[in-house]
Amino acid sequence: MLSKEQIKITGATFTPKGLADFLASRIVKHINYEKINVLDPACGEGELLLSLGQKLSDAGIRFSMTGYDENNQYLSTAKERMIAYSPHLLDFVQGDFLNAVDLREDQISLNFFKSEKKYLNNTYDVVIANPPYVRTQILGTLQAQELAKKFKLKGRVDLYYPFLMAMTESLKEGGILGVITSNRYLSTKSGESVRKYLSENFEILELIDLGDTKLFEAAVLPAIFIGRKQKLQIPSSANFIKIYEELNGYQGVRIPMGSIYDILECDQSGYFSVNEKPFKKSSGSLKYEIASGVCWEMLSDSESEWVSKIDRTASNRIEDFFKVKVGIKSTADKVFISEKWEELDGLKPEDELLKELISQENITAWCASDNFDLKVLYPHISVNGKKQTVDIDKYPNAKNYLLTHEAKLRSRNYLIEAGRQWFEMWVPHNPDLWKNPKLVFPDISSVPRFYFDTGGRIVNGNCYWIVAQSKNDIDKLLLIQGISNSKLMTRYHDLVFKNKLYSGRRRYFTQYVEKYPLPKFDSNVSREIISLVKQLNETSDKDLVSKFEEMLEIKVAEAFGVDPIFILD
């Protein structure tokens, strides 16, 4: 068993037998050759090759296989496990698959060196893989830069992206790729280049989002992509499956199943349970655009119609009126943020610089903690509408405190190189804006927690915020608060943005929340929503909160012309 540290550094996460068997069986369905060559470019101990070999044998398909890995111990284990197959059908190579990539002007060629140079371009009929799950920045600057140069990558990407490119080049035209990766590329802005690349180079056959099913020990949520290498003029008729743990309170009938794989293999969609654990499975036709980074739509017919109805009814999006910002970034939170400033005695900074801090742990949808012990040392002020750093010599206590952390603060080279003072925050925002009413919500949360702040508090970097610039903006923020905290918008978020973490937690990125649909601000139903939100913000009575929330769900559904019973079930 690999340690968590080994997994983080190397990205090596062995594929469990059940998942390997499932992927192998899906690949075999798309093979129409009597004899094939198979590659696994990061084979580990050979689970994928072993499963595919068994499925191919059962189907009467002859094959040869190549496994590639840097770890010789893994390769030795793989050879021992596959002893049943003839040795001449197996070829195991020790080395880094990506180091063998040579970038040419017009193509990428893969050169593997054993006893002689062997060109793998257009060599394989099938590539099956579970490539390493590593962000390029974890690899180290030099290796990340080399990969970026070879594969023409930009920004922070996952290591599986260059693997996808290299595996594609190793496939024959018409060859099949079956690969397990992180599902992040399906829904994030950073995944645009991956979606574009796959749509340009493959007839997409199947896409399976395995969500938070915890089928293996990877720290990311996995997805399976199966495609046939060929360039298309129009999108293929691809099928999708997505399965997630159901934590939204569904009370209807669930179909008991023996395992997640049984759910995946059955023809039905809907609600299931495995050992009393609830799951929801959706399936349908994948909608995507060729050569486009636009997110792929994975919605059933009923889900698609529901989303479309809300989109058609919407008058605007949040982005039409407001910019969603992330909170302050100190890049040294242990220095600037604390609940225990009073315990510092003589080193406690002056109260004038200690500001109450809204953080993900001290807010709910309609209220905040009774006290704000969490405070931030905020060395920034506004002078004539412009942000300035305080004259630290005027605050001797704060200066002495910061000097005790001077080495850490000066180690933030990016700040110093930008001509900033060593004790500043990296992203302090405009100090004038903190006093304005604002909507604040956590970056990560299992339920929506859009909190309306009128206390002039500063917002932590683990939250986002939308600020009112004028009096007219206040009611708009209250409407947004009501819409965003509703079950309707939570379901819309899940269906459209598809970005859940484990245990039902959601990401509330700027790029998602700014796309939330809104009804007309001056409509009667919007005014009723605003009235209910004001009452919710002003009461702490649990019975009243429950009553107002139910009324809110009905009004939000009415605003978008959908059935409120559907949302409340």
DAQUIGI-V802004 format. One record per backbone hydrogen bond with DSSP energy under -0.5 kcal/mol. CO is the residue of the C=O (numbers start at 1). NH is the residue of the N-H. If there is no record, write none. Layout:
co:CO nh:NH
co:CO nh:NH
//
This chain:
co:3 nh:7
co:4 nh:8
co:5 nh:9
co:6 nh:10
co:6 nh:11
co:6 nh:12
co:7 nh:11
co:11 nh:13
co:11 nh:133
co:16 nh:20
co:17 nh:21
co:18 nh:22
co:19 nh:23
co:20 nh:24
co:21 nh:25
co:22 nh:26
co:23 nh:27
co:24 nh:28
co:25 nh:29
co:27 nh:30
co:28 nh:31
co:34 nh:62
co:36 nh:64
co:37 nh:125
co:37 nh:126
co:38 nh:66
co:39 nh:128
co:40 nh:43
co:40 nh:68
co:43 nh:46
co:46 nh:50
co:47 nh:51
co:48 nh:52
co:49 nh:53
co:50 nh:54
co:51 nh:55
co:52 nh:56
co:53 nh:57
co:54 nh:58
co:55 nh:59
co:56 nh:61
co:57 nh:60
co:60 nh:62
co:62 nh:36
co:64 nh:38
co:65 nh:91
co:66 nh:40
co:67 nh:93
co:68 nh:43
co:69 nh:95
co:70 nh:72
co:71 nh:75
co:72 nh:76
co:73 nh:77
co:74 nh:78
co:75 nh:79
co:76 nh:80
co:77 nh:81
co:78 nh:82
co:80 nh:83
co:82 nh:85
co:86 nh:89
co:87 nh:90
co:89 nh:65
co:91 nh:67
co:93 nh:69
co:93 nh:95
co:95 nh:97
co:96 nh:99
co:96 nh:100
co:97 nh:100
co:98 nh:101
co:100 nh:111
co:101 nh:103
co:102 nh:109
co:107 nh:104
co:107 nh:109
co:109 nh:102
co:109 nh:111
co:110 nh:112
co:110 nh:120
co:112 nh:114
co:112 nh:118
co:116 nh:114
co:118 nh:112
co:120 nh:123
co:124 nh:172
co:125 nh:176
co:126 nh:39
co:127 nh:178
co:129 nh:180
co:132 nh:134
co:134 nh:159
co:135 nh:138
co:135 nh:139
co:136 nh:139
co:137 nh:140
co:140 nh:144
co:141 nh:145
co:142 nh:146
co:143 nh:147
co:144 nh:148
co:145 nh:149
co:146 nh:150
co:147 nh:151
co:148 nh:152
co:148 nh:153
co:155 nh:157
co:157 nh:136
co:158 nh:161
co:158 nh:162
co:159 nh:163
co:160 nh:164
co:161 nh:165
co:162 nh:166
co:163 nh:167
co:164 nh:168
co:165 nh:169
co:166 nh:170
co:167 nh:171
co:168 nh:171
co:169 nh:122
co:170 nh:123
co:170 nh:124
co:172 nh:175
co:175 nh:229
co:176 nh:127
co:177 nh:227
co:178 nh:129
co:179 nh:181
co:179 nh:225
co:181 nh:223
co:183 nh:186
co:184 nh:187
co:184 nh:188
co:186 nh:296
co:188 nh:191
co:189 nh:192
co:191 nh:195
co:192 nh:196
co:193 nh:197
co:194 nh:198
co:195 nh:199
co:196 nh:200
co:197 nh:201
co:198 nh:202
co:201 nh:230
co:202 nh:204
co:203 nh:228
co:205 nh:239
co:206 nh:226
co:207 nh:209
co:207 nh:241
co:208 nh:210
co:208 nh:224
co:209 nh:243
co:210 nh:213
co:211 nh:222
co:221 nh:183
co:222 nh:210
co:222 nh:211
co:223 nh:181
co:224 nh:208
co:225 nh:179
co:226 nh:205
co:226 nh:206
co:227 nh:177
co:228 nh:203
co:228 nh:230
co:229 nh:174
co:236 nh:238
co:238 nh:286
co:239 nh:207
co:240 nh:284
co:241 nh:209
co:242 nh:282
co:244 nh:280
co:245 nh:247
co:254 nh:256
co:255 nh:273
co:257 nh:275
co:259 nh:263
co:260 nh:264
co:261 nh:265
co:262 nh:266
co:270 nh:281
co:271 nh:255
co:272 nh:279
co:273 nh:257
co:274 nh:277
co:277 nh:274
co:278 nh:246
co:279 nh:272
co:280 nh:244
co:281 nh:270
co:282 nh:242
co:284 nh:240
co:286 nh:288
co:287 nh:297
co:289 nh:292
co:296 nh:298
co:297 nh:287
co:300 nh:304
co:301 nh:305
co:302 nh:306
co:303 nh:307
co:304 nh:308
co:305 nh:309
co:306 nh:310
co:307 nh:311
co:308 nh:312
co:309 nh:313
co:310 nh:314
co:316 nh:518
co:317 nh:320
co:318 nh:321
co:318 nh:322
co:323 nh:325
co:325 nh:465
co:329 nh:426
co:329 nh:427
co:332 nh:335
co:332 nh:336
co:333 nh:337
co:336 nh:377
co:338 nh:375
co:340 nh:343
co:341 nh:344
co:342 nh:345
co:344 nh:347
co:345 nh:348
co:350 nh:353
co:350 nh:354
co:351 nh:354
co:353 nh:355
co:353 nh:378
co:355 nh:376
co:356 nh:458
co:357 nh:359
co:358 nh:460
co:359 nh:362
co:360 nh:363
co:362 nh:369
co:367 nh:364
co:371 nh:373
co:373 nh:375
co:374 nh:357
co:375 nh:338
co:376 nh:355
co:376 nh:378
co:377 nh:379
co:378 nh:380
co:379 nh:390
co:381 nh:388
co:383 nh:386
co:386 nh:383
co:388 nh:381
co:390 nh:392
co:391 nh:394
co:392 nh:395
co:395 nh:399
co:396 nh:400
co:397 nh:401
co:398 nh:402
co:399 nh:403
co:400 nh:404
co:401 nh:404
co:402 nh:405
co:403 nh:406
co:405 nh:409
co:406 nh:410
co:407 nh:411
co:409 nh:412
co:411 nh:413
co:412 nh:415
co:412 nh:416
co:413 nh:417
co:414 nh:418
co:415 nh:420
co:416 nh:419
co:421 nh:424
co:427 nh:329
co:429 nh:431
co:430 nh:433
co:430 nh:434
co:431 nh:434
co:432 nh:435
co:433 nh:436
co:437 nh:468
co:438 nh:440
co:438 nh:453
co:439 nh:466
co:440 nh:451
co:441 nh:464
co:443 nh:508
co:445 nh:506
co:449 nh:451
co:451 nh:440
co:451 nh:453
co:453 nh:438
co:458 nh:358
co:459 nh:328
co:460 nh:327
co:460 nh:463
co:462 nh:443
co:463 nh:327
co:464 nh:441
co:465 nh:325
co:466 nh:439
co:470 nh:473
co:471 nh:474
co:471 nh:475
co:472 nh:476
co:473 nh:477
co:474 nh:478
co:475 nh:479
co:476 nh:480
co:477 nh:481
co:478 nh:482
co:479 nh:483
co:480 nh:484
co:481 nh:485
co:483 nh:486
co:483 nh:489
co:486 nh:490
co:487 nh:491
co:488 nh:492
co:489 nh:493
co:490 nh:494
co:491 nh:495
co:492 nh:496
co:493 nh:497
co:493 nh:498
co:494 nh:498
co:499 nh:507
co:501 nh:504
co:502 nh:505
co:505 nh:501
co:506 nh:445
co:507 nh:509
co:509 nh:512
co:509 nh:513
co:510 nh:514
co:512 nh:515
co:513 nh:516
co:514 nh:319
co:516 nh:318
co:518 nh:315
co:518 nh:316
co:520 nh:523
co:523 nh:527
co:524 nh:528
co:525 nh:529
co:526 nh:530
co:527 nh:531
co:528 nh:532
co:529 nh:533
co:530 nh:534
co:531 nh:535
co:532 nh:536
co:533 nh:537
co:534 nh:538
co:535 nh:539
co:536 nh:539
co:540 nh:542
co:541 nh:545
co:542 nh:546
co:543 nh:547
co:544 nh:548
co:545 nh:549
co:546 nh:550
co:547 nh:551
co:548 nh:552
co:549 nh:553
co:550 nh:554
co:551 nh:555
co:552 nh:556
co:553 nh:557
co:554 nh:558
co:555 nh:559
co:556 nh:560
co:557 nh:560
co:557 nh:561
co:557 nh:562
co:558 nh:561
co:563 nh:566
co:563 nh:567
co:564 nh:568
co:565 nh:569
co:569 nh:251
//
